[in-house]
Amino acid sequence: EPKKDGKKLWAITDFDLGRPLGKGKFGSVYLAREKLSHYVVALKVLFKSQILSSDIEHQVRREVEIQCRLRHPNILRMYGYFHDEKRIYLILEYAKHGALYRLLRLLKKFDEKTAAIYIRDLTKALIYCHQKKVIHRDLKPENLLIGHNWELKIADFGWSVHSPSSRRMTLCGTLDYLSPEMVDSKPHSYAVDIWSLGVLCYELLVGLPPFESTDHSLTYKKIRHVIIKYPDYVSELARDLIGKLLVIKPEDRLPLAKVLKHPWIVQNAPEGTKPPPFDIAEQK
Ligand SMILES: Clc1ccc(CN2CCN(c3c(Br)cnc4[nH]c(-c5ccc(CN6CCOCC6)cc5)nc34)CC2)cc1
């Protein structure tokens, strides 16, 4: 079979294509099965024309080079990639239970034990990323998928970069997860992922991100001054952890290693506890 420096050269003819799993601006993701092994994957198909016209070729290249190198139970695997005349194909791990934001919308919010297990696992994945000098920069429920054991997987490294970076990012996604230094387009580092972890922790417990508001300038203001309101059901320990992550000065944010030792995590997500299964009805 065709090979290039030892690696198998994939082609679309190696796969049976299944149902679309979702559509994005630059392409779609399909369920797919490798013909010989019957291995099920998610095939992200991107259109070269769209990528070139939106000048995000460097972003796609970085997504591939970064995600192919990362091997962690809480990071979605990229097994390989190939292209033809019109399209680029990314061969990704298939996450059986879809995106976390869908589960969050269905359940409204998670109990403190479930949220703590998710935050514990994401913290471990971020420690691994930072050791590999990768900043994710876009941690939010839309980019978190759920595997067959209900474990969280960080996906979509399209916005990740090698640290340190001051790349201006065109604000296309939600502002809710932007850290103060990114809002002010200052050079940013690993600490932006620690900030996002704090935003995510709040959103898992409350169902809405902490700085959400109708108009952008108000969201920016709330981020810059860390204006947070907690519903009374959020425990003191959870508030304490979130308060140590959502800190203006990047260097003052709680280091990831200390997150794993925080009493809210230790008490609610002791080592070995696994995420609960959810019997979400298969809505057609
Ligand atoms: Cl170019 C582009 C196109 C689309 C998207 C948005 N998604 C990004 C994540 N995609 C998935 C990836 Br990558 C890997 N594994 C997946 N698994 C799923 C998935 C799995 C199951 C469902 C349906 N279930 C219905 C019942 O409840 C549970 C969910 C829906 C989606 N989506 C993905 C799906 C598409 C991002 C970029």
The ligand as an SDF file (V2000), in Angstrom:
LIG
                    3D

 37 42  0  0  0  0  0  0  0  0999 V2000
  -15.5310   21.6840   10.4290 Cl  0  0  0  0  0  0  0  0  0  0  0  0
  -16.4600   21.3560   11.8610 C   0  0  0  0  0  0  0  0  0  0  0  0
  -17.7230   20.7700   11.7040 C   0  0  0  0  0  0  0  0  0  0  0  0
  -18.4910   20.5180   12.8380 C   0  0  0  0  0  0  0  0  0  0  0  0
  -17.9920   20.8400   14.1040 C   0  0  0  0  0  0  0  0  0  0  0  0
  -18.8290   20.6030   15.3250 C   0  0  0  0  0  0  0  0  0  0  0  0
  -18.6590   19.2300   15.9020 N   0  0  0  0  0  0  0  0  0  0  0  0
  -17.3130   18.9850   16.4210 C   0  0  0  0  0  0  0  0  0  0  0  0
  -17.2740   17.6540   17.1740 C   0  0  0  0  0  0  0  0  0  0  0  0
  -17.6910   16.5570   16.2670 N   0  0  0  0  0  0  0  0  0  0  0  0
  -17.3800   15.2650   16.7930 C   0  0  0  0  0  0  0  0  0  0  0  0
  -16.0650   14.8010   16.8350 C   0  0  0  0  0  0  0  0  0  0  0  0
  -14.6850   15.8650   16.1260 Br  0  0  0  0  0  0  0  0  0  0  0  0
  -15.7570   13.5750   17.3790 C   0  0  0  0  0  0  0  0  0  0  0  0
  -16.7130   12.7760   17.9020 N   0  0  0  0  0  0  0  0  0  0  0  0
  -17.9900   13.2000   17.8830 C   0  0  0  0  0  0  0  0  0  0  0  0
  -19.1100   12.5900   18.3260 N   0  0  0  0  0  0  0  0  0  0  0  0
  -20.1360   13.4190   18.0620 C   0  0  0  0  0  0  0  0  0  0  0  0
  -21.5180   13.1430   18.3640 C   0  0  0  0  0  0  0  0  0  0  0  0
  -21.8850   11.9210   18.9410 C   0  0  0  0  0  0  0  0  0  0  0  0
  -23.2510   11.6440   19.1930 C   0  0  0  0  0  0  0  0  0  0  0  0
  -24.2270   12.5920   18.8810 C   0  0  0  0  0  0  0  0  0  0  0  0
  -25.6910   12.3330   19.0600 C   0  0  0  0  0  0  0  0  0  0  0  0
  -26.1010   11.9160   20.3620 N   0  0  0  0  0  0  0  0  0  0  0  0
  -27.5820   12.0730   20.4230 C   0  0  0  0  0  0  0  0  0  0  0  0
  -28.0830   11.5840   21.7600 C   0  0  0  0  0  0  0  0  0  0  0  0
  -27.4030   12.2150   22.8190 O   0  0  0  0  0  0  0  0  0  0  0  0
  -25.9830   12.0980   22.7670 C   0  0  0  0  0  0  0  0  0  0  0  0
  -25.4350   12.6670   21.4580 C   0  0  0  0  0  0  0  0  0  0  0  0
  -23.8350   13.8130   18.3320 C   0  0  0  0  0  0  0  0  0  0  0  0
  -22.4910   14.0880   18.0690 C   0  0  0  0  0  0  0  0  0  0  0  0
  -19.7060   14.5540   17.4580 N   0  0  0  0  0  0  0  0  0  0  0  0
  -18.3640   14.4230   17.3410 C   0  0  0  0  0  0  0  0  0  0  0  0
  -18.9940   16.7940   15.6810 C   0  0  0  0  0  0  0  0  0  0  0  0
  -19.0480   18.1650   14.9840 C   0  0  0  0  0  0  0  0  0  0  0  0
  -16.7210   21.3950   14.2550 C   0  0  0  0  0  0  0  0  0  0  0  0
  -15.9430   21.6520   13.1190 C   0  0  0  0  0  0  0  0  0  0  0  0
  1  2  1  0
  2  3  1  0
  2 37  2  0
  3  4  2  0
  4  5  1  0
  5  6  1  0
  5 36  2  0
  6  7  1  0
  7  8  1  0
  7 35  1  0
  8  9  1  0
  9 10  1  0
 10 11  1  0
 10 34  1  0
 11 12  1  0
 11 33  2  0
 12 13  1  0
 12 14  2  0
 14 15  1  0
 15 16  2  0
 16 17  1  0
 16 33  1  0
 17 18  1  0
 18 19  1  0
 18 32  2  0
 19 20  1  0
 19 31  2  0
 20 21  2  0
 21 22  1  0
 22 23  1  0
 22 30  2  0
 23 24  1  0
 24 25  1  0
 24 29  1  0
 25 26  1  0
 26 27  1  0
 27 28  1  0
 28 29  1  0
 30 31  1  0
 32 33  1  0
 34 35  1  0
 36 37  1  0
M  END
$$$$
